[in-house]
Amino acid sequence: MPNHLDGNALAGVLAEVFTTDVTAARARCSSCGRTAPVAEAMVYPDAPGLVARCASCDHVLVVVVTAGERLVLSLAGLDAIDLRV
């Protein structure tokens, strides 16, 4: 796999959707059960969008694709996300 960034790379694009800082939120991987801040995810920016993978098991957690005026967000790899509001 190509080099990756940390989960903080998701901050700008997710700020368009959420009113709180999602990178500080704790998320649980649906594959291995690891719970960690989103900022600890491995983010690969070389796809058509951003792909965030679990730092423990490499499972896809989040996919974000921006297409013109549309933002497509998949959180399918998460069991839960704990947003502090």
C-alpha positions as CSV (number, residue, x, y, z in Angstrom):
1,M,0.0,0.0,0.0
2,P,1.2,3.6,-0.6
3,N,2.2,5.8,2.3
4,H,-0.6,7.0,4.5
5,L,-1.4,10.0,6.6
6,D,-3.0,10.0,10.1
7,G,-6.7,10.5,10.8
8,N,-6.2,14.2,11.1
9,A,-6.3,14.3,7.3
10,L,-10.1,13.8,7.6
11,A,-10.6,17.0,9.7
12,G,-11.3,19.4,6.8
13,V,-13.7,17.3,4.8
14,L,-15.6,16.0,7.9
15,A,-15.9,19.6,9.2
16,E,-18.3,20.2,6.3
17,V,-20.6,17.5,7.7
18,F,-20.2,17.5,11.5
19,T,-20.4,20.4,13.9
20,T,-17.8,18.9,16.2
21,D,-14.1,17.8,15.7
22,V,-14.5,14.2,14.5
23,T,-10.8,13.5,14.7
24,A,-11.1,13.7,18.5
25,A,-14.1,11.3,18.5
26,R,-13.5,7.7,19.6
27,A,-14.5,5.1,17.1
28,R,-14.8,1.3,17.3
29,C,-13.6,-0.8,14.4
30,S,-16.3,-3.3,13.3
31,S,-13.6,-5.8,12.4
32,C,-11.3,-6.1,15.4
33,G,-13.2,-4.0,18.0
34,R,-10.4,-1.6,18.7
35,T,-11.6,1.7,20.1
36,A,-9.4,4.7,19.4
37,P,-9.6,8.4,18.3
38,V,-10.3,8.8,14.6
39,A,-7.0,10.8,14.5
40,E,-5.1,7.5,14.9
41,A,-6.6,5.9,11.8
42,M,-4.3,5.5,8.7
43,V,-5.7,7.7,5.9
44,Y,-4.8,7.0,2.3
45,P,-5.4,10.0,0.1
46,D,-4.4,8.4,-3.2
47,A,-7.8,6.9,-4.0
48,P,-10.6,8.9,-5.7
49,G,-11.3,10.1,-2.1
50,L,-10.0,9.5,1.4
51,V,-9.9,6.0,2.8
52,A,-9.3,5.6,6.5
53,R,-8.2,2.2,7.8
54,C,-7.9,0.8,11.3
55,A,-4.3,1.2,12.7
56,S,-4.6,-2.2,14.3
57,C,-6.1,-4.5,11.6
58,D,-6.1,-2.4,8.4
59,H,-9.9,-2.7,8.0
60,V,-11.6,0.1,6.1
61,L,-13.3,2.4,8.6
62,V,-14.3,5.5,6.7
63,V,-14.5,6.5,3.0
64,V,-15.0,10.1,1.9
65,V,-15.5,11.1,-1.7
66,T,-16.1,14.6,-2.9
67,A,-17.7,14.9,-6.3
68,G,-18.5,18.5,-7.3
69,E,-21.2,19.7,-4.9
70,R,-21.7,16.2,-3.4
71,L,-19.9,14.6,-0.5
72,V,-20.4,10.8,-0.2
73,L,-19.5,9.5,3.3
74,S,-19.4,5.9,4.4
75,L,-18.8,4.9,8.0
76,A,-19.6,1.3,7.3
77,G,-16.4,0.0,9.0
78,L,-17.3,1.5,12.3
79,D,-19.5,-0.1,15.0
80,A,-19.8,3.1,16.9
81,I,-18.5,6.7,17.0
82,D,-18.5,8.7,20.3
83,L,-18.9,12.4,19.4
84,R,-18.5,14.8,22.4
85,V,-20.9,17.7,21.8
